[in-house]
Amino acid sequence: MREAATIAAGTLGALALGATARGWMRLISTDPEFSWSGTIFIVLGFTFFGFMQSIGALARRRSWRPWPCRIARTFGVVGILPLFVAAGVPMAPTVVFGGLALWRVDWPRWVRGICVALALAPVIAVGGQIARDFGVSFHTVAGVTGLVAVYAALVWACRPTMSRSLHVLAFKGGGRRYVALAVGAAAVALFMLQIGLSG
């Protein structure tokens, strides 16, 4: 019964967040359009994300054996991917590196600091674009507030996927590995941001 409640809460919560995100996207658009196909795709993408994260949360709570636990957390990674299609591409670094910065408490502070910087870069870029589009106005304040709220919720919800129990990216020894991780992460983040802003 508790398992069903966990999955239901994660799925329905993400569905509500998806509906909120759809409203925010319409708010910040300079040429707002409404299509049922686009709306359904966005809301279903968020719902799928919540469902997959709830499976990971369930595995974490029940302390499943290593391999089933890894598989469940992998579902969480798959669940994140629909958030990063089309206009969602630029915000991928915010969710991924924001989640790592928040939940990988076993990493050195400087590595988590780099993740924070990578996570904030798209927020600053998109927030700046909103300000340029709408100027100093309530519209800008509402748009930037929605941006922060939606993506902060996604970062918070990524705990089942990003936490140490995922058994991924758990590097031991040698600062060189952390440097390699940081450089690679920065390259991926900048590449995603460039594609998203240019497309």
DRENDO-1510 file (C-alpha; in Angstrom, 1 decimal, always signed):
<recs>
REC; n; res; u; v; w
REC; 1; MET; +0.0; +0.0; +0.0 .
REC; 2; ARG; +2.8; +2.4; +0.9 .
REC; 3; GLU; +4.5; +1.5; -2.4 .
REC; 4; ALA; +1.5; +2.5; -4.4 .
REC; 5; ALA; +1.1; +5.7; -2.4 .
REC; 6; THR; +4.8; +6.6; -3.1 .
REC; 7; ILE; +4.4; +6.1; -6.8 .
REC; 8; ALA; +1.0; +7.9; -6.9 .
REC; 9; ALA; +2.4; +10.9; -5.0 .
REC; 10; GLY; +5.4; +11.2; -7.3 .
REC; 11; THR; +3.4; +10.8; -10.5 .
REC; 12; LEU; +0.6; +13.1; -9.6 .
REC; 13; GLY; +3.0; +15.7; -8.2 .
REC; 14; ALA; +5.0; +15.7; -11.4 .
REC; 15; LEU; +1.8; +16.0; -13.4 .
REC; 16; ALA; +0.8; +19.1; -11.5 .
REC; 17; LEU; +4.3; +20.5; -11.9 .
REC; 18; GLY; +4.1; +19.8; -15.7 .
REC; 19; ALA; +0.8; +21.7; -15.9 .
REC; 20; THR; +2.4; +24.6; -14.0 .
REC; 21; ALA; +5.5; +24.5; -16.3 .
REC; 22; ARG; +3.2; +24.6; -19.4 .
REC; 23; GLY; +1.5; +27.7; -18.0 .
REC; 24; TRP; +4.9; +29.3; -17.3 .
REC; 25; MET; +6.1; +28.5; -20.8 .
REC; 26; ARG; +3.1; +30.3; -22.3 .
REC; 27; LEU; +3.7; +33.2; -19.9 .
REC; 28; ILE; +7.3; +33.9; -21.1 .
REC; 29; SER; +6.6; +33.3; -24.8 .
REC; 30; THR; +6.7; +36.4; -27.0 .
REC; 31; ASP; +4.4; +34.6; -29.4 .
REC; 32; PRO; +2.2; +32.5; -27.2 .
REC; 33; GLU; +0.5; +29.6; -28.9 .
REC; 34; PHE; -1.6; +26.8; -27.5 .
REC; 35; SER; -1.8; +23.3; -29.0 .
REC; 36; TRP; -3.2; +20.3; -27.3 .
REC; 37; SER; -0.4; +18.1; -28.8 .
REC; 38; GLY; +2.3; +20.3; -27.4 .
REC; 39; THR; +0.6; +20.6; -24.0 .
REC; 40; ILE; +0.0; +16.9; -23.7 .
REC; 41; PHE; +3.6; +16.1; -24.6 .
REC; 42; ILE; +5.0; +18.5; -22.0 .
REC; 43; VAL; +2.6; +17.3; -19.2 .
REC; 44; LEU; +3.2; +13.6; -20.0 .
REC; 45; GLY; +7.0; +14.2; -20.1 .
REC; 46; PHE; +6.8; +15.6; -16.5 .
REC; 47; THR; +4.5; +12.8; -15.4 .
REC; 48; PHE; +6.8; +10.2; -16.8 .
REC; 49; PHE; +9.7; +11.9; -14.9 .
REC; 50; GLY; +7.7; +11.8; -11.6 .
REC; 51; PHE; +6.8; +8.1; -12.1 .
REC; 52; MET; +10.4; +7.1; -12.8 .
REC; 53; GLN; +11.7; +9.1; -9.8 .
REC; 54; SER; +9.2; +7.5; -7.5 .
REC; 55; ILE; +10.5; +4.1; -8.5 .
REC; 56; GLY; +14.0; +5.2; -7.6 .
REC; 57; ALA; +12.7; +6.7; -4.3 .
REC; 58; LEU; +10.9; +3.4; -3.5 .
REC; 59; ALA; +14.1; +1.4; -4.1 .
REC; 60; ARG; +16.0; +3.8; -1.9 .
REC; 61; ARG; +13.5; +3.6; +0.9 .
REC; 62; ARG; +13.2; -0.2; +0.7 .
REC; 63; SER; +17.0; -0.7; +0.4 .
REC; 64; TRP; +16.7; -3.0; -2.5 .
REC; 65; ARG; +19.7; -5.3; -3.5 .
REC; 66; PRO; +22.5; -3.5; -5.5 .
REC; 67; TRP; +21.5; -4.6; -9.0 .
REC; 68; PRO; +17.7; -4.0; -8.7 .
REC; 69; CYS; +18.6; -0.7; -7.0 .
REC; 70; ARG; +20.9; +0.3; -9.9 .
REC; 71; ILE; +18.2; -0.6; -12.4 .
REC; 72; ALA; +15.6; +1.5; -10.5 .
REC; 73; ARG; +17.9; +4.5; -10.4 .
REC; 74; THR; +18.6; +4.0; -14.1 .
REC; 75; PHE; +14.9; +4.4; -14.7 .
REC; 76; GLY; +15.3; +7.8; -13.0 .
REC; 77; VAL; +17.9; +8.8; -15.5 .
REC; 78; VAL; +15.7; +7.7; -18.4 .
REC; 79; GLY; +12.8; +9.7; -16.8 .
REC; 80; ILE; +14.8; +12.9; -16.9 .
REC; 81; LEU; +15.4; +12.8; -20.6 .
REC; 82; PRO; +12.0; +13.9; -21.8 .
REC; 83; LEU; +12.5; +17.2; -20.0 .
REC; 84; PHE; +15.3; +18.1; -22.3 .
REC; 85; VAL; +13.7; +18.0; -25.7 .
REC; 86; ALA; +13.0; +21.0; -27.9 .
REC; 87; ALA; +12.9; +24.2; -25.8 .
REC; 88; GLY; +13.9; +22.3; -22.7 .
REC; 89; VAL; +17.5; +21.6; -24.0 .
REC; 90; PRO; +19.1; +24.8; -22.5 .
REC; 91; MET; +17.9; +23.9; -19.0 .
REC; 92; ALA; +19.4; +20.4; -19.0 .
REC; 93; PRO; +22.6; +21.6; -17.1 .
REC; 94; THR; +20.4; +23.2; -14.5 .
REC; 95; VAL; +18.6; +20.0; -13.6 .
REC; 96; VAL; +21.6; +17.6; -14.0 .
REC; 97; PHE; +24.3; +19.7; -12.3 .
REC; 98; GLY; +21.9; +21.3; -9.8 .
REC; 99; GLY; +20.9; +17.8; -8.8 .
REC; 100; LEU; +24.5; +16.6; -8.4 .
REC; 101; ALA; +25.4; +19.8; -6.4 .
REC; 102; LEU; +22.5; +19.3; -4.1 .
REC; 103; TRP; +22.5; +15.6; -3.6 .
REC; 104; ARG; +26.1; +14.4; -4.0 .
REC; 105; VAL; +27.1; +15.4; -0.5 .
REC; 106; ASP; +30.0; +13.0; -0.6 .
REC; 107; TRP; +31.8; +15.0; -3.3 .
REC; 108; PRO; +34.4; +17.6; -2.5 .
REC; 109; ARG; +32.9; +21.1; -2.0 .
REC; 110; TRP; +34.9; +22.6; -5.0 .
REC; 111; VAL; +33.4; +20.0; -7.3 .
REC; 112; ARG; +29.9; +20.7; -6.1 .
REC; 113; GLY; +30.7; +24.4; -6.5 .
REC; 114; ILE; +31.5; +23.8; -10.2 .
REC; 115; CYS; +28.2; +22.0; -10.5 .
REC; 116; VAL; +26.4; +24.9; -9.0 .
REC; 117; ALA; +28.0; +27.3; -11.5 .
REC; 118; LEU; +27.1; +25.1; -14.4 .
REC; 119; ALA; +23.5; +24.8; -13.0 .
REC; 120; LEU; +23.1; +28.6; -12.7 .
REC; 121; ALA; +24.5; +29.5; -16.1 .
REC; 122; PRO; +21.3; +28.5; -18.0 .
REC; 123; VAL; +19.1; +30.2; -15.4 .
REC; 124; ILE; +21.0; +33.4; -15.8 .
REC; 125; ALA; +20.9; +33.2; -19.6 .
REC; 126; VAL; +17.1; +32.4; -19.8 .
REC; 127; GLY; +16.3; +34.9; -17.0 .
REC; 128; GLY; +18.2; +37.5; -19.0 .
REC; 129; GLN; +16.3; +36.7; -22.1 .
REC; 130; ILE; +13.0; +37.1; -20.3 .
REC; 131; ALA; +14.1; +40.5; -19.0 .
REC; 132; ARG; +15.1; +41.6; -22.5 .
REC; 133; ASP; +11.8; +40.5; -24.0 .
REC; 134; PHE; +9.5; +42.1; -21.4 .
REC; 135; GLY; +11.7; +44.8; -19.8 .
REC; 136; VAL; +11.3; +46.0; -16.2 .
REC; 137; SER; +7.7; +44.8; -15.5 .
REC; 138; PHE; +5.6; +42.4; -13.5 .
REC; 139; HIS; +5.7; +40.1; -16.4 .
REC; 140; THR; +9.5; +39.7; -16.1 .
REC; 141; VAL; +9.2; +39.2; -12.3 .
REC; 142; ALA; +6.6; +36.5; -12.8 .
REC; 143; GLY; +8.5; +34.9; -15.6 .
REC; 144; VAL; +11.8; +34.7; -13.7 .
REC; 145; THR; +10.0; +33.5; -10.5 .
REC; 146; GLY; +8.4; +30.8; -12.5 .
REC; 147; LEU; +11.7; +29.8; -14.0 .
REC; 148; VAL; +13.3; +29.4; -10.6 .
REC; 149; ALA; +10.3; +27.7; -9.0 .
REC; 150; VAL; +9.9; +25.1; -11.8 .
REC; 151; TYR; +13.5; +24.1; -12.0 .
REC; 152; ALA; +14.2; +24.2; -8.3 .
REC; 153; ALA; +11.3; +21.7; -7.9 .
REC; 154; LEU; +12.9; +19.4; -10.6 .
REC; 155; VAL; +16.3; +19.6; -9.0 .
REC; 156; TRP; +14.8; +18.7; -5.6 .
REC; 157; ALA; +12.8; +15.8; -7.2 .
REC; 158; CYS; +16.0; +14.3; -8.7 .
REC; 159; ARG; +17.2; +13.0; -5.3 .
REC; 160; PRO; +16.5; +9.3; -6.2 .
REC; 161; THR; +18.6; +9.6; -9.3 .
REC; 162; MET; +21.4; +11.9; -8.2 .
REC; 163; SER; +22.1; +10.6; -4.7 .
REC; 164; ARG; +25.1; +8.5; -3.8 .
REC; 165; SER; +22.9; +5.3; -3.6 .
REC; 166; LEU; +22.7; +5.4; -7.4 .
REC; 167; HIS; +26.3; +4.0; -7.5 .
REC; 168; VAL; +27.2; +6.2; -10.4 .
REC; 169; LEU; +30.0; +8.8; -10.6 .
REC; 170; ALA; +31.2; +7.6; -7.2 .
REC; 171; PHE; +34.9; +8.4; -7.8 .
REC; 172; LYS; +37.5; +7.5; -5.2 .
REC; 173; GLY; +41.0; +8.8; -4.9 .
REC; 174; GLY; +43.0; +11.0; -7.1 .
REC; 175; GLY; +42.0; +14.6; -7.7 .
REC; 176; ARG; +42.6; +14.1; -11.4 .
REC; 177; ARG; +39.4; +12.2; -11.7 .
REC; 178; TYR; +37.4; +15.1; -10.3 .
REC; 179; VAL; +39.2; +17.5; -12.6 .
REC; 180; ALA; +38.3; +15.3; -15.6 .
REC; 181; LEU; +34.7; +15.1; -14.4 .
REC; 182; ALA; +34.5; +18.9; -14.0 .
REC; 183; VAL; +36.0; +19.6; -17.5 .
REC; 184; GLY; +33.8; +17.0; -19.2 .
REC; 185; ALA; +30.7; +18.3; -17.4 .
REC; 186; ALA; +31.5; +21.9; -18.4 .
REC; 187; ALA; +32.0; +20.9; -22.0 .
REC; 188; VAL; +28.7; +19.0; -22.1 .
REC; 189; ALA; +26.8; +21.8; -20.4 .
REC; 190; LEU; +28.1; +24.5; -22.7 .
REC; 191; PHE; +27.4; +22.4; -25.7 .
REC; 192; MET; +23.8; +21.8; -24.6 .
REC; 193; LEU; +23.4; +25.5; -23.8 .
REC; 194; GLN; +24.7; +26.6; -27.2 .
REC; 195; ILE; +22.4; +24.2; -29.1 .
REC; 196; GLY; +19.4; +25.2; -27.1 .
REC; 197; LEU; +19.9; +29.0; -27.5 .
REC; 198; SER; +20.8; +28.8; -31.2 .
REC; 199; GLY; +18.0; +26.4; -32.1 .
</recs>
